[in-house]
Amino acid sequence: MKIFPVETGSFKLDGGAMFGVVPKILWSKVYPSDEDNLITLSMRSLLIVDGNRRILVNNGMGEKNRERHQTLFRLDDQENNLQKSLHRLGYHKDDITDVFLSHLHFDHCGGGVMIDSAQGLVPAFKNATYHVSRQQWEWAIHPNKREKPSYLPENLLPLAEHGVLRLFNCDGELFPGFDVRLCHGHTQGQAIPFIRYNTTTLVYTSDLLPTTAHLPLPYIMSYDILPLVSLDEKEALLNEAAERQYILFFEHDHYTLACTIERGAKGFKVKDTVTL
């Protein structure tokens, strides 16, 4: 098995929204913001190559709505878009056999569908099966009013229309060495991958733990639909990760790719940063 980080660009969100009820005087000490209170976030995918299987975990915003995303979120994908990043690793989109989606908010799955001049909206990875939890899929295609702007039909419906969608229902092994656990605090049915690699486990934390700055338990995003559930899910992961020395891989942290953690006098903290 080989594992590669795949950068798909960066964007900006309001720092207050990303840290919820935590005052800026506290969170800004661990994650910087600009003069507009915006913080820079990565959209980092993960490529897992295991024999003939090539699994891509999440795929960023994509290119369909680039102009709008540049205006609203200051999208920067000129140097690190998905196609360029795969090419630097020696792969092409057509090499991907499986696309795993932690959840279906636009910044995690928008790159999975593209516009074809002849066919319209089509899956961007033509040889891949797309995997998402059934709970998240049902939640996304019948969205609540709060999350509806994050669930764009053009990112979702073409997957079902082209027959490439595979829904799973519960925790367990999805591929050899690739387990998933469902979490429901950020959004219903968010699936977190636990990847067994050599003698350790790598956890793709997605929006359960967006950045290392979110290690303190109360640091929970305003975007989460059930923040107290998020707190319990995050605490359980951090306890397990500290005890078993998991590598935590961050989709959104612009400054830290991955790390191990430990318990300190004031809670959990970074032990060692990790490069893949």
C-alpha positions, 0 to 999 in steps of 0.5 A, spaced: 500 500 500 502 507 498 499 513 500 499 520 497 496 527 499 493 530 494 492 538 494 486 540 490 487 548 492 485 552 498 479 557 500 477 562 505 472 561 511 470 566 516 474 564 522 468 565 527 464 560 523 470 555 524 471 556 531 463 557 533 463 560 540 470 560 542 472 568 542 477 570 536 482 572 542 483 565 543 482 561 536 487 567 533 493 565 537 493 558 534 490 559 527 491 566 523 486 570 520 486 576 515 483 583 516 476 580 514 477 575 519 477 570 514 482 564 515 485 559 509 483 552 509 486 547 504 482 542 501 486 536 501 485 529 498 488 522 499 490 517 494 491 510 496 494 505 491 493 498 493 495 493 488 490 494 482 485 499 487 486 506 487 482 510 492 481 517 492 478 520 498 474 526 497 476 531 491 475 538 493 470 543 490 472 542 482 471 547 477 464 547 475 463 553 479 470 556 479 468 563 478 462 563 484 467 560 489 473 565 487 468 570 489 465 567 495 470 563 498 477 566 495 478 559 491 485 558 490 486 552 485 491 555 480 497 551 483 494 545 486 488 543 483 486 536 483 488 534 476 495 537 476 496 534 483 495 527 481 499 528 475 505 530 479 504 523 482 504 520 476 496 518 475 491 521 471 483 521 473 482 515 469 486 511 473 482 512 479 478 506 481 474 508 487 472 515 490 470 515 497 466 521 500 466 523 507 460 527 506 457 531 500 458 538 502 460 542 496 468 543 498 469 535 499 465 532 493 465 538 487 471 535 484 467 528 483 462 531 477 465 535 471 461 538 465 462 535 458 461 539 452 457 533 449 454 530 455 453 535 460 454 533 467 458 527 468 462 523 473 469 526 473 472 519 474 469 515 469 472 508 471 471 509 478 465 507 483 463 513 488 462 510 495 458 514 500 454 513 506 446 511 505 445 516 511 449 522 508 446 521 501 439 521 503 440 527 508 443 531 502 438 529 497 433 531 502 437 537 505 434 541 511 434 549 510 440 550 514 445 545 510 441 546 503 446 551 500 452 546 501 448 540 498 449 542 490 444 538 486 450 538 480 455 535 485 450 529 487 444 527 482 449 525 476 452 520 480 446 516 481 444 518 474 450 514 471 450 508 476 456 509 479 454 510 486 455 505 491 451 506 498 454 503 505 450 503 511 454 502 517 461 502 520 466 496 518 471 495 512 469 498 506 476 495 502 482 491 505 485 495 510 480 501 509 475 501 515 469 507 516 466 509 522 459 514 521 459 520 525 453 525 526 455 531 529 457 535 523 452 532 518 448 526 518 452 520 516 459 523 515 464 517 514 471 517 517 476 513 514 481 509 518 486 506 514 491 501 516 498 502 514 504 498 516 504 498 523 499 504 524 493 507 523 492 513 519 485 517 520 482 522 515 479 526 520 475 530 514 470 535 518 470 531 525 477 535 526 478 540 521 485 542 523 490 542 529 487 548 532 480 544 533 484 539 538 481 543 544 474 540 545 470 546 545 473 548 539 467 546 534 465 549 528 458 553 527 457 549 521 455 542 525 448 541 526 449 537 533 455 540 536 454 536 543 454 530 538 461 533 535 464 534 542 463 527 544 465 524 537 471 528 537 473 526 544 472 519 543 477 519 537 482 523 540 482 519 546 483 513 541 488 516 537 492 518 543 492 511 546 494 508 540 498 513 536 494 514 530 496 519 525 491 524 524 491 526 517 487 533 516 483 535 510 483 542 511 489 544 515 493 549 511 499 549 515 499 541 518 498 535 513 498 530 519 500 529 526 500 524 532 497 527 538 498 526 546 494 528 552 497 535 555 496 538 562 490 542 558 488 537 554 490 534 547 496 537 543 500 535 537 506 530 539 509 530 532 508 532 525 508 527 520 509 527 512 507 522 507 
